[in-house]
Amino acid sequence: MEKNIHPLDPIAFSLGPIQVHWYGIIIGSGLALALLLAIREGDRRGLQKETFPDLMLWAIPIAIISARIYYVLFEFNYYKNHPSETFQIWHGGIAIHGALIGSVLTTYFFTRSRGISFWKVADIAAPSIILGQAIGRWGNFMNQEAHGREVSRAFLENLHLPDFIINQMYINGAYYHPTFLYESLWDFAGVILLIALRRVNLRRGELFLSYVIWYSIGRFFVEGMRTDSLMLTQTLRIAQTISIFLIVVAIIAIIIRRKSGMANHRYQDLENK
């Protein structure tokens, strides 16, 4: 390791034998801010204030479980030989696409039980979702994971990155692309875009589908730079394949919903149904 370079401690503090990791704190902070944003907008759009807190009580644990299941399934050759590590999510290893699957399914059944429009809730939540993702990537930063290929220190300095990021990208004797940062910045830009699109008054469902398209475009390119991708084959990355699939599905969904009359309501409509 280069002189005077020390990685940040992934452990924030300890409570007796319990170690509290920055990864969990950052993920939790992202979820909290995302929830506050959703509650505020939901109130403006005519939803009851308890809607999103009640939804999150179900969505968060299910999303974490589904994210871990997704990751473990695609890394089954490793975890079948290391079963004790299956539940150690504080070491990383939760897949955002798995979390999204769990969250969307949870939201669908939750909204049906409450008699609320799924698309209305999804539209309101879209900026919150990508905000949580933007913040959550910094958990990967603390764990020195989700990075890209090897680069030089000069390359990172030319990006005008602060030293604490450059130094944290020094892993096992080499510097790496801070792909966590690229995706985080893309996601923060997505938050701004989606909040701006609220004023455009898109048809119901299209704000959420715009999120799907925006996130998937960024994820496709960032994933191509990473060295820890889940692989479908030796050359085919799962996240890139899913990103292309989601972009196509989202575009088709927008077209079909408009032509079929399923998207006659607009985002700023106050009706719950």
N, C-alpha and C positions, 0 to 999 in steps of 0.2 A: 504493500500500500504506500502511496506517495506520502511524503512527510507532512505531518500536521493535518491530514485529512481523516476525520473520524465520522462515521455514519451516525445519523440521529438515532437515539434510542427508541425502538418501536414500543417500548413499555412506558406508559405515562406515569404510573405509580403503582404501588403494591398495597394491598390491604391484607396484611398477614400473608397467608400462602397464596392469595388470589392476586394475580397480575392483571392490571387493567391496561389494555393495549390502545395505542393511538388509533389504530385501525377501527376499533369499535366506537371510540369516541367521535371520530370524524364521520363515520357512517351514521351514527345516531344524531349528530348535529345536523347533517344534511337532511335527514328525515324530519327532524323537528322544524327546520326552516321551511321545508316543502309543505308540511302540514299547515303551518301558519299562513303561508301564501294561499293554499287551497281554501282554508276556512274563510279568509277575508274575501276572496273572489266568489266563493259559494254563497256567502251572505249577500253580496251585491247582486247575484243572479237569482236570488229568491229561494235558495235551499235553506233548510233548517240548519242552525249552527252545529248541531250534534252530528250531522250527516258524515262529514269527513273524519272526525274523531272516532265515530263508531265503525266506519269503514276501515280505518287504519288498524284498529284493534284486531281485525281479521287479516287484513292485507299484509301487514308487516311480517308476522310470523310465517304466514303461508309463502310470502315472497322469499324469505330467507331460506325456508326449507326447500322450495322448488329450485331456487338458485343453486343450492348445494347439491341437490339430487342431479340436476342438469350437469353440473361440473363433474361430479363423481362418476356418472354414467359414461361420460366421454373420456374419462381417465380411469376406467374400470381396471385396466391391466395393472395400474399402479396400486389402486386402493384394495384390490383383492388380495394383494400381498402385504398391505399395510392397513388392515381394518381398523386399528386403533386410531388412525388419523382421519377417519371418515368424518368425524364431527368437529374437528379442530378448525373451525372457520376463522379463528383469530389469526391463523397463519396464512389467510387468504384462501382463494379457491372457491369463490362464488361467482356464478356467471350471470351477467345482467340479463341476457335473453331468457334464462330460466326464471329470474325474478319477474320479468315482464309477463311471462306466460301465467305465472301464479297470480300476479296482481290483476291482470285483465280478467281471468276467470273468476276471481274473488269478487271483483267489481260487478261483473255481469250478474252473478247470483244475488249479490247484495242489493243492487238496484232493482232487480225483479221483486225481491222480498219487500222492498219499501215503496214500490210503485213509482219509481223515479226513472227518467230516461237515462239509459246507460251512456248514450252519446253525449248528453248534457254534462254528466259527471266527468266523463273522459276528457271532454274539451276543457272544462275548468281545471282539471288536474294536470293537463299536459305540461304547462310551464313548471309546475311543481315537480313533476317526474324528472324532467331534464335538469332542473336545479339540483335535485338530490344526487343525480348522476355526476354533475359537474363537481360537487363538493366531495362526493365519495371517492373520486379518483385520487384525491390526496391521501386517502388511506393506503392506496397502492404505493404512493410515494414514500410514506413512512416505512413500509415493508420492503422497499427496494425491489418491487415487482412490476409486472406489466410494462416493462421497458422494451426498447427496440434494439436494433443491432449496434455493434460496437462502433464508436466514433472517437475522435480525438478531443482533448480538452479545448484545443483551439477552436474546434467546430462549435462547441457549446458556448465558449466565450463570445464567438461571433454572433450568437443568437441574443447576446446581451442579457443572459440569464444571471440572476444573483448567485453569489458563491454557494449559498446553502443548497440550492438546487443542483448546481454543478457537482459539488462535493458528494451529494447524496446519490448521484448517478455514477460514482466511482465504486464499482462492485467487483470484488475478487480480482483486483489488479487491472481493471479496464473501465473506460467510460462508455456510457450507452445513451442512445436516443431517449429523451424523456417523453415517451409516447403517452404516459399518463397526463402530462401537461398539455400536449397537443389536443387530446380528446377533451380534457377539462375546459380548455379555452373554446373549443368548438361548441361544447354544451352550454357554456355561459352565453355565447353568442346566440344560441338557440333560445335561451330564456328571453333575451331581449326581442328576438324575432317573434316569438309566439305571443308575448305580451302586446307587441305592436299590432299583430294580426287580429287581436281582439277588437280593435277599433275598425277593422275592415268589415266586421260583422259577417264572417263567413257562415255558410250553412252548417247546421248542427252536424258534428262529427268530423268536420274538415280541419278543425284546429288540432285535434288529436292525430288525425291522419297526416297532417303536416309535420307534427312532431316525429312520427314514425319515419317519414321520408328524410327529414333533416338529420335525425340521429343516425339513421342507417347509412346515409352518404358519408358522414364523417367517420363512422365506425369502419366502413369498408376500407377507406384509405389508411386510417391509423392501424387497423389490424394487419395490413400488409407489411407494416414496419416492425411488428412485434416478434419476439423470439419465443414466446410462451403460449402460442395459439393452440387452442383445441383443434385437432385435425380430423377431418372426415376420411381423407386418404393421405398419402405421403406428401401430396402437393396441394390438396384442397383444404382450405381453412373453413371451419364450420361457421364462424362469425361472419365471414365475407359472403358465404353462400346464403346464410339467413338474411343478411343485409340486402342483398339483391332481391331475394324473394319478397321481403317486406316492402321494398320500394315499389315493386311491380304490383303487389296486392293492394297497397294503399292507393296507388294511382287508379287502378281498376275500380276499387271501392268508391272513390270519389265520383268517377264517371257514372257507374251504375246507380249510385244513390241519387245523383242529380237527374238522370234520365227516367228513373222509375218513380220519382216523386217522393222517395223515402227521406229526402233531406230538405223538405219544405220549410221546416223551422230554422231559425237562424240563431247564432250564438247569443245575441243580446236579448232574445225572447226570455221573459221571466217565468213562463209556465214550466212546471216541473215535468210534465209528461210530453 
